[in-house]
């Protein structure tokens, strides 16, 4: 079984007279462009409250407790 390697690919766009950028994680520049086209199907899910590393189980438990206490 071969391991798939992902990279971060940078995209830029203009909005309100400013330039902005974002990364798309993909296996190749071509896949990153395909993912960019798929973004047109994206749906708003809410504001990001926090980011927690999936490998950090203790931090995940703490973040879950904090969200629960805040009623989020």
Buried (B, 14 or more C-beta within 10 A) or exposed (E): EEEEEEEEBEBEEEEEEEEEEEEBEBEEEEBBBEBBEEEEEEEEEEEEEEEBEEEEEEEEEEBEEEEEEEEE
